[in-house]
């Protein structure tokens, strides 16, 4: 039972991080209406990252 609680806690933290990241993206898009150069670079890097490099939850 402890492992399940630990897993759920870890997943909750990951979801909170994702929610914060999405809030930042939403703010950027709503403020400027388009992506700035830094955001474009980060997006290109994320798109170029193979799925195998992501951690499976």
C-alpha positions in Angstrom: 0.0 0.0 0.0 2.9 2.3 0.7 4.2 1.9 -2.8 0.9 2.8 -4.3 0.7 5.9 -2.1 4.2 6.9 -3.1 3.4 6.4 -6.8 0.3 8.5 -6.5 2.2 11.2 -4.7 4.9 11.2 -7.4 2.3 11.3 -10.1 0.5 14.2 -8.4 3.8 16.2 -8.3 4.4 15.5 -12.0 0.9 16.6 -12.8 1.3 19.8 -10.8 4.5 20.5 -12.7 2.7 20.0 -16.0 -0.1 22.3 -15.0 2.4 25.0 -14.2 4.2 24.5 -17.5 0.8 24.7 -19.3 0.0 27.9 -17.4 3.2 29.5 -18.6 2.6 28.5 -22.2 -1.0 29.8 -22.0 0.3 33.1 -20.6 2.9 33.5 -23.3 0.3 32.8 -26.0 -2.3 35.1 -24.6 0.1 37.9 -24.1 1.8 37.9 -27.5 -0.5 35.9 -29.7 2.4 34.1 -31.1 5.5 32.2 -29.9 8.7 34.2 -29.3 12.1 33.0 -30.5 13.1 31.3 -27.2 9.8 29.5 -27.1 10.2 28.4 -30.7 13.6 27.0 -29.8 12.3 25.1 -26.8 9.4 23.7 -28.9 11.7 22.6 -31.6 14.0 20.8 -29.1 11.0 19.1 -27.5 9.7 17.9 -30.8 13.1 16.6 -31.8 13.4 14.6 -28.5 12.7 10.9 -29.2 9.9 9.4 -27.2 12.5 6.9 -25.9 14.2 9.7 -23.9 11.0 10.4 -21.9 10.5 8.7 -18.6 7.6 6.3 -18.6 5.3 6.7 -15.6 
